[in-house]
Amino acid sequence: MVRVLLALDDDLAQTKAQVAAIEDMVETADDAEVFILHVFEKNPEGASVHQVEAVREAKKRLEAAGVTVELLEASGDPGEEILERAKEQDVDQICVSGRKRSPAGKALFGSVTQDVILGTNRPVLVCGNSEE
């Protein structure tokens, strides 16, 4: 069984790229469990992970592919929360999104992605936008 933490923001194009990468990865696995995490940096209205369109889309696609999905939500610093949930769920891999950058900036990751990569010994899958 492969266990993946899929950290999503609100960007649907990024979500599609991340889900496609996980679908490819779990095709060869005997069984797969994906924990979809959305971190609310500020959530004064008390929104729920179930209200995030990107999360609903990812859940629908992964379940259609036969993947067991559990939704997680957190509030606070995204990098810290992603690392904490990866540890709590004892995942095999973390999947985060990359960002389109200028030619000079392509070697650099976004701050959340960099925090995750540097803060764990787990493999981190960084996915680019599927519409690039």
Backbone bond lengths (Angstrom), bond angles and torsions (degrees), N, CA, C in turn:
res aa  C-N    CA-C-N  psi(-1)  N-CA   C-N-CA  omega(-1)  CA-C   N-CA-C  phi
1 M - - - 1.440 - - 1.524 109.46 -
2 V 1.306 115.16 137.74 1.455 121.10 174.99 1.526 108.62 -108.36
3 R 1.330 115.25 136.05 1.463 121.40 -179.52 1.524 108.12 -120.54
4 V 1.331 115.60 124.86 1.465 121.17 -174.68 1.521 109.85 -126.52
5 L 1.325 115.95 138.30 1.457 121.21 170.01 1.523 106.71 -99.07
6 L 1.317 116.27 117.32 1.464 123.13 179.84 1.517 107.63 -103.48
7 A 1.330 116.60 106.12 1.459 121.77 -178.87 1.528 108.76 -92.98
8 L 1.340 115.68 117.69 1.466 121.22 -175.86 1.517 111.66 -116.98
9 D 1.347 114.16 145.78 1.456 119.09 168.27 1.525 107.02 -105.49
10 D 1.320 118.54 -149.92 1.464 121.32 -176.86 1.530 113.57 -94.27
11 D 1.305 119.03 -2.88 1.460 123.74 -173.32 1.536 110.99 -80.89
12 L 1.339 116.38 111.83 1.477 120.49 -177.72 1.522 112.85 -66.24
13 A 1.328 117.86 -38.32 1.468 119.99 179.12 1.525 110.69 -62.90
14 Q 1.322 116.50 -41.81 1.470 120.28 176.86 1.519 110.31 -64.19
15 T 1.326 116.26 -41.85 1.465 120.59 179.60 1.523 110.42 -59.22
16 K 1.325 116.98 -44.72 1.467 120.42 179.96 1.523 111.15 -60.11
17 A 1.319 117.32 -40.94 1.466 120.99 178.85 1.529 110.97 -64.94
18 Q 1.326 116.67 -43.22 1.456 120.65 -179.89 1.526 111.32 -65.90
19 V 1.319 117.23 -43.97 1.466 120.87 179.85 1.524 110.13 -63.90
20 A 1.326 117.63 -42.10 1.470 120.54 178.95 1.526 110.68 -60.29
21 A 1.309 117.05 -40.46 1.468 120.18 178.96 1.521 111.15 -65.46
22 I 1.321 116.81 -40.39 1.467 119.96 179.01 1.521 110.58 -69.86
23 E 1.324 117.50 -39.49 1.469 120.06 177.35 1.521 110.13 -58.61
24 D 1.328 117.39 -42.99 1.467 121.34 178.21 1.527 110.54 -62.95
25 M 1.315 116.24 -41.61 1.460 120.98 -176.82 1.530 111.29 -68.05
26 V 1.329 118.09 -43.52 1.460 120.52 -174.77 1.525 113.13 -80.42
27 E 1.326 116.90 -9.40 1.468 120.54 177.23 1.518 111.31 -55.89
28 T 1.319 116.51 -34.81 1.458 121.20 -176.22 1.526 112.89 -97.72
29 A 1.320 117.56 -4.11 1.466 120.84 -179.14 1.527 110.25 -85.19
30 D 1.326 115.78 148.04 1.461 120.39 176.08 1.522 110.89 -65.03
31 D 1.316 115.95 -38.98 1.455 121.57 -178.86 1.522 107.05 -154.17
32 A 1.323 116.78 151.41 1.457 119.97 -178.92 1.515 110.76 -140.68
33 E 1.309 114.18 142.46 1.457 121.64 175.42 1.526 106.88 -129.84
34 V 1.330 115.95 126.74 1.462 120.89 -179.43 1.520 108.47 -119.76
35 F 1.319 114.81 128.56 1.456 122.02 174.60 1.520 106.41 -100.89
36 I 1.320 116.89 112.07 1.460 121.34 179.93 1.522 107.47 -90.95
37 L 1.327 115.81 121.01 1.461 122.03 -177.54 1.514 110.41 -116.04
38 H 1.319 115.71 130.66 1.467 121.54 169.61 1.520 106.77 -120.95
39 V 1.334 115.45 127.36 1.457 120.97 179.75 1.525 108.36 -105.23
40 F 1.315 115.11 120.81 1.459 121.36 175.06 1.529 107.34 -87.87
41 E 1.334 116.52 115.58 1.460 118.40 177.51 1.523 110.24 -70.63
42 K 1.328 115.98 -42.92 1.463 122.62 175.14 1.519 106.04 -134.86
43 N 1.312 116.18 129.38 1.460 119.49 -175.93 1.533 110.82 -141.67
44 P 1.333 116.63 60.79 1.463 118.53 -177.02 1.535 113.51 -66.41
45 E 1.329 117.71 -23.99 1.472 120.95 179.73 1.519 112.34 -83.18
46 G 1.322 117.72 -8.57 1.453 120.88 -179.93 1.516 113.62 73.24
47 A 1.331 117.02 36.10 1.462 121.25 179.53 1.525 110.51 -61.80
48 S 1.313 115.10 156.46 1.461 122.49 -179.22 1.529 109.57 -112.50
49 V 1.303 116.27 154.60 1.461 121.94 176.60 1.530 110.60 -56.99
50 H 1.321 117.44 -29.65 1.462 122.18 -179.51 1.529 112.53 -68.48
51 Q 1.321 117.43 -16.03 1.457 121.88 -179.64 1.525 112.82 -89.66
52 V 1.299 118.25 -9.24 1.462 122.03 -176.22 1.529 108.95 -84.83
53 E 1.328 115.81 116.90 1.463 120.88 -175.73 1.526 112.45 -57.31
54 A 1.322 116.90 -41.61 1.465 120.20 -179.82 1.526 111.20 -61.50
55 V 1.306 117.28 -37.95 1.468 121.85 178.55 1.524 110.38 -66.87
56 R 1.323 116.41 -45.58 1.474 119.65 179.51 1.531 111.05 -61.56
57 E 1.316 117.03 -41.47 1.472 121.57 179.50 1.534 110.65 -63.89
58 A 1.316 116.67 -46.32 1.470 120.81 179.93 1.526 110.92 -62.20
59 K 1.315 116.81 -44.51 1.472 121.55 179.63 1.519 110.52 -59.54
60 K 1.326 116.49 -46.97 1.468 121.10 -179.09 1.528 111.04 -60.47
61 R 1.316 117.58 -47.17 1.467 121.02 -177.97 1.520 112.34 -67.29
62 L 1.311 116.83 -41.93 1.469 119.37 -178.50 1.516 111.60 -69.50
63 E 1.320 118.08 -40.54 1.464 119.93 177.56 1.523 110.51 -64.88
64 A 1.327 117.97 -35.77 1.468 121.49 176.50 1.528 110.97 -63.84
65 A 1.326 116.41 -27.14 1.467 121.55 178.38 1.531 111.84 -87.07
66 G 1.334 117.21 4.03 1.459 120.83 177.56 1.514 115.12 86.11
67 V 1.325 116.75 17.00 1.460 121.75 -178.26 1.531 109.25 -92.42
68 T 1.313 116.49 137.79 1.465 121.43 172.71 1.525 107.43 -77.45
69 V 1.330 116.90 128.33 1.462 121.79 -175.04 1.519 110.07 -123.01
70 E 1.327 115.29 136.56 1.460 121.79 171.93 1.521 107.94 -127.86
71 L 1.330 117.04 132.85 1.456 121.61 -179.86 1.519 110.42 -92.69
72 L 1.336 114.88 135.70 1.457 122.20 178.01 1.522 108.72 -127.91
73 E 1.302 116.74 149.09 1.461 120.19 174.46 1.513 108.89 -138.94
74 A 1.320 114.27 154.63 1.458 120.43 179.14 1.519 107.66 -151.34
75 S 1.306 115.61 165.65 1.457 122.43 174.51 1.509 108.21 -128.80
76 G 1.333 115.60 140.53 1.456 119.27 178.19 1.509 111.82 131.45
77 D 1.308 115.06 -150.30 1.456 122.20 -179.09 1.524 109.25 -74.77
78 P 1.338 118.37 119.22 1.470 120.08 -175.49 1.525 114.29 -56.89
79 G 1.315 118.10 -45.36 1.462 119.97 -179.06 1.517 112.48 -59.34
80 E 1.327 115.92 -47.44 1.462 120.74 179.62 1.528 111.53 -63.74
81 E 1.318 116.43 -42.46 1.462 120.33 -178.08 1.528 111.60 -67.61
82 I 1.318 117.60 -38.69 1.467 121.12 177.68 1.523 109.76 -62.07
83 L 1.322 116.60 -46.82 1.465 120.51 -179.94 1.533 111.69 -63.52
84 E 1.328 116.89 -40.63 1.463 120.83 179.67 1.527 111.06 -64.16
85 R 1.327 117.37 -44.57 1.477 120.34 -179.24 1.528 111.22 -68.66
86 A 1.317 117.34 -35.45 1.470 120.23 176.70 1.521 110.56 -61.20
87 K 1.324 115.36 -40.88 1.463 120.23 178.27 1.529 110.65 -68.66
88 E 1.327 117.22 -47.46 1.467 121.36 -179.30 1.526 112.51 -58.23
89 Q 1.340 116.09 -41.79 1.468 120.67 -176.85 1.522 112.27 -88.37
90 D 1.326 117.22 -5.10 1.459 123.43 179.87 1.535 110.96 50.57
91 V 1.330 115.58 53.32 1.462 120.84 -177.51 1.522 111.18 -77.83
92 D 1.323 114.57 158.50 1.459 121.33 177.55 1.520 111.88 -84.35
93 Q 1.331 116.05 -26.13 1.459 120.73 -175.27 1.526 109.46 -154.20
94 I 1.338 115.27 151.22 1.462 122.94 175.59 1.520 107.38 -113.89
95 C 1.330 116.83 134.67 1.463 121.35 177.92 1.525 108.63 -116.13
96 V 1.320 116.62 121.04 1.458 123.03 178.61 1.528 109.25 -126.15
97 S 1.326 115.45 167.51 1.466 118.97 179.98 1.514 110.51 -98.48
98 G 1.320 114.50 149.97 1.453 121.11 172.65 1.516 108.07 -97.31
99 R 1.271 117.62 175.35 1.457 122.20 179.32 1.516 109.16 -127.62
100 K 1.311 115.84 145.35 1.460 120.69 175.09 1.519 107.92 -68.03
101 R 1.307 115.96 132.21 1.460 120.98 -176.12 1.523 110.07 -129.88
102 S 1.302 115.39 165.58 1.464 121.28 174.69 1.525 108.32 -65.79
103 P 1.337 118.11 163.21 1.474 119.33 179.09 1.527 112.88 -53.78
104 A 1.318 117.63 -39.75 1.465 120.15 -179.83 1.523 111.91 -70.99
105 G 1.328 116.88 -27.36 1.453 120.44 -175.93 1.508 114.74 -94.26
106 K 1.331 118.59 0.88 1.461 120.27 -175.52 1.518 113.40 -64.46
107 A 1.324 117.28 -24.55 1.464 119.89 179.21 1.520 111.80 -78.55
108 L 1.318 117.01 -11.31 1.456 121.31 -178.28 1.510 110.78 -101.97
109 F 1.303 116.15 145.56 1.457 121.77 176.06 1.522 108.44 -99.15
110 G 1.325 116.13 164.19 1.450 120.50 172.01 1.518 109.13 -64.98
111 S 1.308 116.63 161.84 1.462 120.16 -174.80 1.526 112.51 -62.36
112 V 1.338 118.48 -39.34 1.464 120.36 179.52 1.524 109.93 -65.79
113 T 1.320 116.80 -47.10 1.462 120.70 179.27 1.519 110.62 -59.83
114 Q 1.315 116.70 -43.98 1.463 120.60 179.31 1.528 110.72 -63.44
115 D 1.331 117.48 -42.66 1.466 120.58 177.98 1.530 111.28 -59.48
116 V 1.323 116.41 -41.11 1.470 120.43 -179.26 1.529 110.12 -67.68
117 I 1.313 116.92 -48.33 1.467 120.60 -178.96 1.528 111.13 -58.32
118 L 1.326 115.80 -45.61 1.469 119.75 -176.82 1.531 113.21 -78.30
119 G 1.336 117.21 -17.23 1.457 120.53 -174.84 1.508 115.86 -97.68
120 T 1.332 117.97 6.14 1.464 119.54 -177.00 1.520 111.14 -142.88
121 N 1.327 114.81 157.57 1.464 121.46 170.96 1.523 110.62 -98.58
122 R 1.337 116.59 -2.97 1.464 120.96 179.01 1.525 109.18 -76.54
123 P 1.331 118.04 151.18 1.455 119.74 173.94 1.527 110.14 -62.81
124 V 1.333 116.20 140.48 1.450 122.60 178.82 1.530 108.23 -121.05
125 L 1.327 115.92 120.98 1.454 122.17 177.19 1.525 107.19 -95.53
126 V 1.339 116.94 119.34 1.452 122.66 178.87 1.516 108.13 -106.39
127 C 1.323 116.39 119.20 1.468 121.88 -175.65 1.521 110.36 -107.74
128 G 1.327 115.50 135.34 1.453 121.07 174.67 1.520 110.30 -84.85
129 N 1.295 115.33 170.47 1.451 122.11 179.48 1.523 109.95 -67.65
130 S 1.329 117.49 133.28 1.469 121.43 -178.08 1.519 112.15 -71.64
131 E 1.326 118.47 -11.46 1.455 121.60 -179.51 1.506 112.84 -102.16
132 E 1.344 117.64 13.15 1.475 120.77 179.77 1.506 109.88 -75.44
